[in-house]
Amino acid sequence: MPEEFQIGEREEHLITVDWKMVAKRMTVELGGQTMFDKGNFFSPFTRKFHVDVGTSETHKVEVSAGPFSPIKVLVDGKPAQCML
């Protein structure tokens, strides 16, 4: 099931992360546009994706997931809260 994260205060952005562990595929969308879509995670290591988000309010976002680790989203180095 995809997880959503709200980024920014004055300039808000929605990041959606879909990590399919069985299929070994991670998709990251920013505002509905695909930013990262990788499959075949045969490596036992965690994969990371970095992107700068925003124009007037810029944030450094890091998304990571691995075969034995949950999805983690860091915004400016701090953990982001998943929206429920």
LOTIDREN-12558 format. One record per residue: residue number from 1; residue in three letters; x, y, z of N, C-alpha, C in turn. Coordinates in nm, 4 decimals. Layout:
<NUM,"ala",<X,Y,Z>,<X,Y,Z>,<X,Y,Z>>
...
***
This chain:
<1,"met",<0.0846,-0.1182,0.0000>,<0.0000,0.0000,0.0000>,<0.0888,0.1240,0.0000>>
<2,"pro",<0.0627,0.2202,-0.0873>,<0.1434,0.3421,-0.0932>,<0.1317,0.4242,0.0356>>
<3,"glu",<0.2405,0.4916,0.0691>,<0.2413,0.5827,0.1836>,<0.2573,0.7240,0.1314>>
<4,"glu",<0.1881,0.8198,0.1962>,<0.1934,0.9597,0.1525>,<0.2553,1.0459,0.2614>>
<5,"phe",<0.3334,1.1444,0.2163>,<0.4023,1.2351,0.3067>,<0.3806,1.3773,0.2568>>
<6,"gln",<0.3399,1.4674,0.3459>,<0.3213,1.6087,0.3120>,<0.4524,1.6806,0.3423>>
<7,"ile",<0.5043,1.7521,0.2448>,<0.6313,1.8229,0.2576>,<0.6052,1.9725,0.2460>>
<8,"gly",<0.6636,2.0514,0.3357>,<0.6545,2.1964,0.3288>,<0.5426,2.2528,0.4138>>
<9,"glu",<0.5527,2.3833,0.4409>,<0.4512,2.4532,0.5192>,<0.3789,2.5561,0.4344>>
<10,"arg",<0.4536,2.6513,0.3788>,<0.3910,2.7530,0.2924>,<0.3728,2.7000,0.1509>>
<11,"glu",<0.4673,2.6197,0.1067>,<0.4639,2.5601,-0.0268>,<0.4544,2.4084,-0.0069>>
<12,"glu",<0.3331,2.3557,-0.0092>,<0.3107,2.2149,0.0226>,<0.3231,2.1246,-0.0995>>
<13,"his",<0.3815,2.0075,-0.0762>,<0.3980,1.9057,-0.1800>,<0.3625,1.7708,-0.1204>>
<14,"leu",<0.3059,1.6846,-0.2018>,<0.2689,1.5511,-0.1582>,<0.3627,1.4505,-0.2245>>
<15,"ile",<0.4316,1.3721,-0.1411>,<0.5186,1.2654,-0.1909>,<0.4504,1.1332,-0.1603>>
<16,"thr",<0.4374,1.0489,-0.2623>,<0.3784,0.9162,-0.2478>,<0.4868,0.8129,-0.2752>>
<17,"val",<0.5031,0.7197,-0.1815>,<0.6031,0.6146,-0.1955>,<0.5313,0.4810,-0.1960>>
<18,"asp",<0.5547,0.4039,-0.3005>,<0.4947,0.2712,-0.3122>,<0.6089,0.1703,-0.3167>>
<19,"trp",<0.6257,0.0939,-0.2096>,<0.7328,-0.0044,-0.1979>,<0.6699,-0.1423,-0.1975>>
<20,"lys",<0.6892,-0.2146,-0.3053>,<0.6374,-0.3502,-0.3176>,<0.7522,-0.4466,-0.2907>>
<21,"met",<0.7585,-0.4945,-0.1663>,<0.8705,-0.5767,-0.1238>,<0.8785,-0.7076,-0.2025>>
<22,"val",<0.7651,-0.7729,-0.2259>,<0.7651,-0.9007,-0.2966>,<0.8115,-0.8817,-0.4412>>
<23,"ala",<0.7639,-0.7758,-0.5057>,<0.8019,-0.7481,-0.6442>,<0.9366,-0.6756,-0.6544>>
<24,"lys",<0.9891,-0.6335,-0.5393>,<1.1167,-0.5609,-0.5331>,<1.1141,-0.4367,-0.6223>>
<25,"arg",<1.0118,-0.3533,-0.6031>,<0.9946,-0.2333,-0.6853>,<0.9567,-0.1149,-0.5963>>
<26,"met",<1.0233,0.0007,-0.6191>,<0.9901,0.1225,-0.5469>,<0.9558,0.2318,-0.6473>>
<27,"thr",<0.8418,0.2973,-0.6233>,<0.7985,0.4099,-0.7039>,<0.7802,0.5298,-0.6122>>
<28,"val",<0.8357,0.6448,-0.6521>,<0.8215,0.7690,-0.5763>,<0.7568,0.8710,-0.6688>>
<29,"glu",<0.6447,0.9285,-0.6224>,<0.5760,1.0325,-0.6995>,<0.5761,1.1613,-0.6200>>
<30,"leu",<0.5910,1.2716,-0.6890>,<0.5855,1.4045,-0.6297>,<0.4744,1.4800,-0.6996>>
<31,"gly",<0.3669,1.5086,-0.6265>,<0.2537,1.5792,-0.6853>,<0.1907,1.5043,-0.8010>>
<32,"gly",<0.1935,1.3711,-0.7962>,<0.1333,1.2896,-0.9010>,<0.2262,1.2566,-1.0174>>
<33,"gln",<0.3464,1.3148,-1.0200>,<0.4426,1.2869,-1.1267>,<0.5483,1.1898,-1.0760>>
<34,"thr",<0.5745,1.0861,-1.1529>,<0.6730,0.9856,-1.1138>,<0.8138,1.0454,-1.1189>>
<35,"met",<0.8831,1.0377,-1.0052>,<1.0198,1.0878,-0.9952>,<1.1208,0.9733,-0.9971>>
<36,"phe",<1.0773,0.8560,-0.9501>,<1.1666,0.7408,-0.9362>,<1.0826,0.6150,-0.9482>>
<37,"asp",<1.1260,0.5241,-1.0329>,<1.0543,0.3976,-1.0501>,<1.1587,0.2913,-1.0832>>
<38,"lys",<1.1962,0.2153,-0.9839>,<1.3000,0.1141,-1.0028>,<1.2518,-0.0201,-0.9538>>
<39,"gly",<1.2859,-0.1216,-1.0285>,<1.2530,-0.2579,-0.9913>,<1.3775,-0.3417,-0.9787>>
<40,"asn",<1.3557,-0.4692,-0.9567>,<1.4641,-0.5654,-0.9461>,<1.5634,-0.5317,-0.8359>>
<41,"phe",<1.5126,-0.5113,-0.7171>,<1.5969,-0.4855,-0.6009>,<1.6524,-0.6186,-0.5508>>
<42,"phe",<1.7468,-0.6748,-0.6232>,<1.8036,-0.8026,-0.5825>,<1.9122,-0.7845,-0.4777>>
<43,"ser",<1.9584,-0.6643,-0.4609>,<2.0617,-0.6363,-0.3625>,<2.0029,-0.6418,-0.2218>>
<44,"pro",<2.0778,-0.6931,-0.1250>,<2.0289,-0.6939,0.0131>,<2.0402,-0.5567,0.0788>>
<45,"phe",<2.0906,-0.4586,0.0058>,<2.1128,-0.3268,0.0623>,<1.9941,-0.2339,0.0388>>
<46,"thr",<1.9846,-0.1322,0.1208>,<1.8797,-0.0322,0.1096>,<1.9068,0.0578,-0.0107>>
<47,"arg",<1.8014,0.0887,-0.0861>,<1.8103,0.1829,-0.1976>,<1.7673,0.3201,-0.1494>>
<48,"lys",<1.8332,0.4249,-0.2011>,<1.8003,0.5624,-0.1632>,<1.7751,0.6458,-0.2873>>
<49,"phe",<1.6836,0.7408,-0.2724>,<1.6498,0.8345,-0.3782>,<1.6520,0.9733,-0.3161>>
<50,"his",<1.7204,1.0686,-0.3800>,<1.7317,1.2059,-0.3297>,<1.6679,1.3025,-0.4283>>
<51,"val",<1.5978,1.4033,-0.3744>,<1.5386,1.5056,-0.4600>,<1.5228,1.6344,-0.3786>>
<52,"asp",<1.5416,1.7483,-0.4447>,<1.5121,1.8783,-0.3842>,<1.3693,1.9126,-0.4211>>
<53,"val",<1.2899,1.9526,-0.3224>,<1.1472,1.9792,-0.3419>,<1.1183,2.1253,-0.3110>>
<54,"gly",<1.0449,2.1911,-0.4006>,<1.0011,2.3289,-0.3786>,<1.0844,2.4301,-0.4543>>
<55,"thr",<1.0288,2.5509,-0.4633>,<1.1005,2.6600,-0.5290>,<1.1282,2.7722,-0.4292>>
<56,"ser",<1.0248,2.8292,-0.3692>,<1.0465,2.9360,-0.2708>,<1.0768,2.8790,-0.1324>>
<57,"glu",<1.0349,2.7565,-0.1081>,<1.0611,2.6867,0.0178>,<1.1203,2.5501,-0.0206>>
<58,"thr",<1.2535,2.5443,-0.0296>,<1.3201,2.4239,-0.0787>,<1.3558,2.3301,0.0361>>
<59,"his",<1.3319,2.2006,0.0126>,<1.3648,2.0977,0.1114>,<1.4419,1.9859,0.0429>>
<60,"lys",<1.5389,1.9310,0.1132>,<1.6123,1.8138,0.0647>,<1.5399,1.6905,0.1178>>
<61,"val",<1.4935,1.6057,0.0259>,<1.4158,1.4870,0.0621>,<1.4953,1.3628,0.0238>>
<62,"glu",<1.4994,1.2672,0.1169>,<1.5625,1.1381,0.0917>,<1.4603,1.0292,0.1210>>
<63,"val",<1.4403,0.9407,0.0251>,<1.3487,0.8272,0.0415>,<1.4342,0.7014,0.0346>>
<64,"ser",<1.4156,0.6118,0.1319>,<1.4912,0.4866,0.1290>,<1.4017,0.3695,0.1672>>
<65,"ala",<1.4351,0.2535,0.1124>,<1.3650,0.1289,0.1437>,<1.4577,0.0150,0.1047>>
<66,"gly",<1.4381,-0.0973,0.1671>,<1.5203,-0.2135,0.1374>,<1.4447,-0.3410,0.1665>>
<67,"pro",<1.5050,-0.4530,0.1330>,<1.4355,-0.5799,0.1514>,<1.4033,-0.6119,0.2966>>
<68,"phe",<1.4808,-0.5576,0.3887>,<1.4571,-0.5852,0.5303>,<1.4345,-0.4582,0.6111>>
<69,"ser",<1.4022,-0.3477,0.5437>,<1.3791,-0.2216,0.6137>,<1.2546,-0.1531,0.5583>>
<70,"pro",<1.1823,-0.0830,0.6447>,<1.0616,-0.0136,0.5988>,<1.0968,0.1124,0.5200>>
<71,"ile",<0.9955,0.1742,0.4636>,<1.0128,0.3015,0.3934>,<1.0518,0.4075,0.4953>>
<72,"lys",<1.1542,0.4864,0.4607>,<1.1942,0.5998,0.5442>,<1.2001,0.7222,0.4548>>
<73,"val",<1.1407,0.8308,0.5020>,<1.1465,0.9576,0.4298>,<1.2042,1.0613,0.5247>>
<74,"leu",<1.3150,1.1223,0.4825>,<1.3775,1.2282,0.5599>,<1.3601,1.3596,0.4852>>
<75,"val",<1.3214,1.4635,0.5573>,<1.3089,1.5976,0.5008>,<1.4073,1.6853,0.5754>>
<76,"asp",<1.5047,1.7375,0.5046>,<1.6122,1.8163,0.5654>,<1.6777,1.7403,0.6804>>
<77,"gly",<1.6930,1.6094,0.6621>,<1.7597,1.5254,0.7608>,<1.6744,1.4770,0.8762>>
<78,"lys",<1.5471,1.5169,0.8787>,<1.4570,1.4777,0.9877>,<1.3475,1.3847,0.9344>>
<79,"pro",<1.3084,1.2839,1.0138>,<1.2034,1.1909,0.9686>,<1.0713,1.2615,0.9403>>
<80,"ala",<1.0088,1.2269,0.8281>,<0.8776,1.2808,0.7926>,<0.7705,1.1879,0.8464>>
<81,"gln",<0.6556,1.2426,0.8796>,<0.5436,1.1639,0.9298>,<0.4537,1.1239,0.8138>>
<82,"cys",<0.4202,0.9962,0.8099>,<0.3302,0.9449,0.7077>,<0.1888,0.9941,0.7373>>
<83,"met",<0.1180,1.0367,0.6326>,<-0.0205,1.0800,0.6479>,<-0.1095,0.9559,0.6518>>
<84,"leu",<-0.2055,0.9541,0.7382>,<-0.2966,0.8391,0.7475>,<-0.4276,0.8698,0.6825>>
***
